[in-house]
Structures are given as C-alpha cells and as structure tokens.
C-alpha cells in the first residue's frame, strides 16, 4: 500500500531553457523553485503535482538544441591524408554538439532516481531526433520498474491552454521520424564533406584572387545556387529587341484616357507606322462596349513557414535566416505559435473567438479585431492540412515597446496576416471599356472598391483604384492625339529571395526547417550577394564557375531532381516504409559513382576557373617574410583567403582570416626556420604565427591553425609553454597567455576566446617566470618605470602572482566588462587557492 502511494519523480525536458521555464511556470501555477544544474546553460525548475494519478515531484530542465552531432572519427579528420573517396564508406560517430555546455552530463545527473521522462521537444522531425538523443543520455539512469516510462508531449504553442492540454494527452516519441533525420544527416555529411574536401584541395593555391578557403558542395546548397545561376545565365544570354505600339489619347468629358492596344505591340517599325497612320486619320473612337462586373480579391490563406519566409523577404526586407531567428524568439517568448509548419488550414477546434478577444484591446489593430468578434466570424474552411502543426498565429498581444526592430515588424505582420485570413474578401466593381478606332480595338479597365474586407488590416496590399467616366448615353468620343511609342524587351531580373524560396519549395529542395539555412549558406560562402531593397541574389564569379562546371561534368550534381528523390526516400523512412540502412546505402552508392566521375573530369571545371581567376604565380603580392625551406621571400596575398605563397617552392600557406598581417622582427621558428608573422585582430589581440606550423602542426592531437600561443615547444620564447598564465576563466577551454608584443599596454589574451586582461600599463618590462603560485598561476616579474612605480621607497622590480598578490592584482583589469572579472578580484586567486596570498617579493 505504501509503495503504491509513494511519490514518483518525473523529469521533463524542453528544447530551450526559456521553454522549460515557461512550462514549469504554467504547470506549477508559478509555484516552482529554480536551481543550477551540471550545465551552466540550463536551469532546473522543481515543483510538486500529480502525474498519472500519483503524487509527483517534477524536475524540469532543457537542452539547447541538438545534444549530439554526426561526424567522422579522428582517423578521417585529416584533410591532407584522407582520400575523400573513402568517406562514402567511412564510419561515423555521434559527438556532443557543444561539449563546453556539458548537456549530456547534465541530463544524466538529473535523470538519476527519476521514474518517468516527459519530452517537450519541438514537434517536428528534428525535435523527434533530439528526443532520442535525450533518451540515449537518460534511459539507463531512470528507475526500471517496467511499463512505459518515457512520454512525448505534443504542442504547437506555449500558451497555457496548449501546454495543459499536451500534459493531459501525452503520447510517445516517433522513432521512425527520428531515424529519417539520421538518414539525411549521414547522406549530407558524407556527400558534402567528400565533394567539398576534394574541390577545396584541388583549387586551393591555384588562383590568387579566388576565395578558396572553402569551396563547398551540398546536396541542397548546390541546387539552391543552381537556381540563382540559371537566372543569371538567362539574363546574360537575353537579347533585347525594340517594339512599337499605337497609343491614342481619348477625351470623354473631363476625363483623358489612354487605352491599351489589343495587339499589344509589333516588332517592325514600318508596320507600326502604318497602324499609327490608320488610327491617326480617324477623329473619333466608337464605344463598342461598357461592361461592369462584380469582382473580389481573395483574403490570404493561413500562414505557413515558406509563405512567411517569402513575405518577410519581399515585404519586410528580412532575409530567411533572420526571419527564422526572429520567429523562433517570438515563439519561445510565447507571442506566436510554432513557426515551422507546412499547414495552411486551421484545425476545426481552433478557438478563434479567444484570439480575437485577446487582440480586441490592441492599439494597433484592436478596432478590426473587435469588429470581427462582434460579427461572429467563423474559422475558414479552406487550406491544406499537412498533418504537422497548425498555421502560424499570434498567441498573445504585444506592444511595440516590448519587442525590438525586426521582432516587432515580424510579429505585426503575423498578427495582421492572421486577422486578414478571418476577414472578408475585398469586393469591388470592375469596369471595362472597349473602343474601335479605324478597325483597331483598344481597351481600358478600372476598379472601384465596394467593401475593403481584409485590406482594412493589411493596407499595403490594397489595390489601386482607377476611376472611369460614366458612359451612359455615350456612343463615341474624341481622339485628341495618336502617337507611335517605342519600347524594348527586357530580361527578367535576378532572382529575389522570395522567388528562390518558391522554387525550392516547388522542387523539393530543403524543408520548411532548412530552406533558410541553405540560402544563408550560399550567401556566407560568397557564392551569391544579396543586393538592394528587393533582396535580389546576384551570383559571384566563383558561384557561376561552380555551377557551370557541374553542368559540364554531371548536371545531376546541380539539378534538383536527385535531391528531391533523396527527400522522397527519407520520407519513406519517416513513414516506416524503408530502413535507414536501405536509404543511406542506395543514396551513397549513387553519389559515390558521381564523385568518381567528377574527380576524373575535374579539368572541365578547371577550364572555367582558369578563364575567371588569375594563376597564383601571376598575382601581385608584397614580399613579406622568408620561407623556411628555400630562404627566399614569400608573397603575401591579401585576398580572401589571406595567404603566403612561395614562388620558389610553389607552396601556399593560408593564414588566419580577417586579421591584419604584419612583419615580425625577422624572428625564425626554431622548428622549421620559417620567419614568424604577427597576426592582429583589432588593437587588443595580437600574436605571432609560424606559417608552416599554422598549417602543419608539429605536435600530436593539435589541429591545423596552431599559432605560437598554442605551441608546446620549450625553447621558443613565444610559445605557450613559456608564456602561460592560467586556464581561461571565461571559456575554460583555452589558456591565458602573456602577449610579449603588447608594450606599453601589457596584456594577457586567451588563445581560444576573446578574453583579455591588462596589467601594469607603462611598465618597463614584464617577464613570465618558471615557478608557480599555490593557486597554479605562473609567477610574473614586473619592472615598473621609476616615476609610476606603486612600490615603496622607489623600488621598481617586483615578483608575484597577478591573481593572489595584492600589489600586482591592483595593477590588473579586464577589457571584457566594467566590473573586475571574478577570477581577478583583488586578493583572491582561483577557487582552489582560497584566500591565500601570493608570494610577492621585491
């Protein structure tokens, strides 16, 4: 009996910290406590309640997106040594997406001793995949008492009514949908990395003015780029042609009308002149007909993700990536429903009255909301039900002061669009006049709005009204003049983001969750540029060369057909009609054959690159620093990517990107005799780099990109081991290293993050010693200037710990914030050092 009545422990996991906080507040009626967990990113909320008719203790926390990401094992990470072809059959492994956040350890700790797990992840395939990542971390730590212990909450908004409804109707996670994400991830990883590594390695170092830092390929990214280049090619090959049209001007009472010729235009000037002469000889136009009809403009359909992305780009000037970031923020704050959906049909149980009542007091659209509420409007019946989430709707009223810039603009649009979907259609009268002038027919049309309908709340869509004269009793009118006008055919414009999104949807490229990512990728990779207020996508030379090269070698690599078929296969996994192994094996086999053919014919693409880019040996560059192999000067090429080129050895050495590269005192690396260069990021972060070590780290388990402040060599005075102060207190991954070049504003920099701490500005010299303080920080010797010395009796030299010693600590401050960083508070060292003083000595 007592066992039956025992309190159960329930662990609930949201996708983001704000979601777990919101769920806790709703289910506990605001009566929950909050504590820290293993991860500093995710708080734990606790409260008492009922679960499955049992007294329960709830523990609610979250993840921060995917817990794990798919990658290759370490043996396949070396781009120089691993043949990209082997990646198609290479093993993969799951590793923590953000190891510094310690999410996996956090989940394991919170799951210990719990009886049940309730998953509150986003209700789409990615969310389902995260569900099973959470299950992998927690299942073995739950109490094993048989029966169902893991449940799934299905919800579309963070409104209290939806959260409570989800809690009362728990289901189970869908493994097939999760597996479909696994299948897509493996295909995209292996195909994308194999092609990208080969392309990058092949073209890197060949051309001086080519940004070859990463020449990437993606099964979705590349067809997306293909649409942009296809439109570019259409524009480039377009041949403009002159045309002529007859344009009479008619006088009807006080109105002047310029009707449109029903022939539209002719492409022969002499024929145009002939028609002009015929019409010009007739002083009157006969009124053939005056037709008045009722017309209507249909109200917008309920809003789904793709339509939101298109409208935000076209109407608001917001890129797809920015739009989704804002939409996600509005959702997690409870202002809108879930923003990733394909559905454009409101569910039958949609509580329209409640939403209208909520918005009736809005100072922006409250009048319209009240009118709809009073009119007792019903939920529209049209639209498409994709079986995922309801359309995007506002969930609570916001003031402009609550939301900043783009967030408010997007929220306002979503709300007005929603009100438009339940408003009436716009009704208007359409008048069409038809005239006959010497046997040639001309027409003109006008519209007059009778009932504005949804235009009242979406005024930017309002049609232009054109007033025409009353033709009652009028059978003819005077032709004031006739002219022959010239025009020219024009090519289509470059694709806008809105048009591109439409093409991607039509061709099955990406999903509502990934379309914005693919467009953002081709922009960030410098394959297209976004231009103008209309956000047109103009391909760059490298984007054009890539697409043309794919068409030359294997058009399937850039056409949407193959990717669309993969999406179909992945959907079959989600529906339980195929296994992951079947879909992945078949897809990789197809792409592996295409990869081999691509490699064998890469010269066809190279011919295009040679036509557009300059060979590296012909590229103008400044001689900066000496090569360690031939002792000759190397060229510094300040193009993206920044790099050094040795003409004698025909070798290229990429350098840190986005930095200012300077000469560095002709000092040579003791390992390879290359002269060091100084890499400067702004005024607060600089460090020396050996060009060879940066690209070929001499120590095991150190990835490429090793600077001197990462180096373990004991004999080089610029190496990390000779300048290390302590582990970085901010990122906890890097090391705080003394910057030898920072005089007179002496400073320590983290070699992994942007942490910086300044010390003893104006000191004559600072030296790192070989001894350690009890707090594990390296001791420092400071030689103060005589006029600025903080020491008594005119002393200028002082040795101590900058963390523990009171004199040196008073000389230390950080540039990260106005307050002193907790690791550098006066008189206190690292926690393990407690309050012990450092051993300062003069």
Order of alpha helices (4+ residues) and beta strands (2+ residues): alpha-beta-alpha-beta-beta-beta-beta-beta-alpha-beta-alpha-beta-alpha-alpha-alpha-beta-beta-beta-alpha-beta-alpha-alpha-alpha-alpha-alpha-beta-beta-beta-alpha-alpha-beta-beta-alpha-alpha-alpha-alpha-beta-beta-beta-beta-beta-beta-beta-alpha-beta-beta-beta-beta-beta-beta-beta-alpha-beta
